Amino acid sequence: MRRVGSSLWRRSRIEEVMGHRIAEPRPTLWAVFWIMVYLILPVLAVGTLIDWLVQWATGYCVGLWCLF
């Protein structure tokens, strides 16, 4: 019986095609760039918008920049 999740952290065998070893996939600079564009920047933009709306509605600054 196979345990659930046991193969998640186990490294698989190095695959070979016609005697050549295939390199494992790894994050590239382009991947980091697109993660920032599609994940990090929208989260920061929404957070900034919410902070601005709260400040506009209540008159209190609740943003991170208020600490400085």
C-alpha positions as CSV (number, residue, x, y, z in Angstrom):
1,M,0.0,0.0,0.0
2,R,1.4,3.4,-1.0
3,R,1.3,6.2,1.5
4,V,-0.4,9.4,0.4
5,G,2.1,12.1,-0.5
6,S,5.1,9.9,-0.1
7,S,6.3,10.6,-3.7
8,L,5.8,14.3,-3.3
9,W,9.2,15.0,-1.8
10,R,11.1,12.0,-3.2
11,R,13.3,12.7,-6.1
12,S,12.6,10.8,-9.3
13,R,15.2,9.0,-11.3
14,I,17.2,11.2,-13.7
15,E,15.6,10.7,-17.1
16,E,17.6,9.9,-20.1
17,V,16.7,10.3,-23.8
18,M,19.0,8.5,-26.2
19,G,21.8,8.6,-23.6
20,H,21.5,12.3,-22.8
21,R,20.4,13.3,-19.3
22,I,17.4,15.7,-19.2
23,A,17.9,18.7,-16.9
24,E,15.3,19.1,-14.2
25,P,13.0,22.1,-14.5
26,R,14.0,25.0,-12.4
27,P,12.7,28.6,-11.8
28,T,14.2,31.1,-14.2
29,L,14.4,34.9,-14.0
30,W,11.5,35.1,-16.4
31,A,9.4,32.9,-14.2
32,V,10.2,35.2,-11.2
33,F,9.3,38.2,-13.3
34,W,5.9,36.8,-14.3
35,I,5.1,35.7,-10.8
36,M,5.8,39.2,-9.7
37,V,3.6,40.7,-12.5
38,Y,0.7,38.3,-12.1
39,L,0.7,37.7,-8.3
40,I,2.7,40.1,-6.2
41,L,1.8,43.4,-8.0
42,P,-1.9,42.9,-8.1
43,V,-2.0,42.0,-4.4
44,L,0.0,45.1,-3.6
45,A,-2.3,47.2,-5.8
46,V,-5.5,45.9,-4.1
47,G,-4.0,46.4,-0.7
48,T,-3.0,49.9,-1.5
49,L,-6.5,50.6,-2.8
50,I,-8.1,49.3,0.3
51,D,-5.8,51.3,2.5
52,W,-6.6,54.4,0.5
53,L,-10.3,53.8,0.7
54,V,-10.2,53.3,4.5
55,Q,-8.1,56.5,4.9
56,W,-10.5,58.4,2.7
57,A,-13.6,57.1,4.6
58,T,-12.3,57.4,8.1
59,G,-9.5,59.9,8.0
60,Y,-7.1,57.5,9.7
61,C,-4.0,56.2,7.8
62,V,-3.9,52.4,8.2
63,G,-1.3,51.7,5.5
64,L,2.2,50.3,6.0
65,W,3.7,53.7,5.0
66,C,2.1,55.4,8.0
67,L,4.6,53.7,10.2
68,F,7.5,55.6,8.7
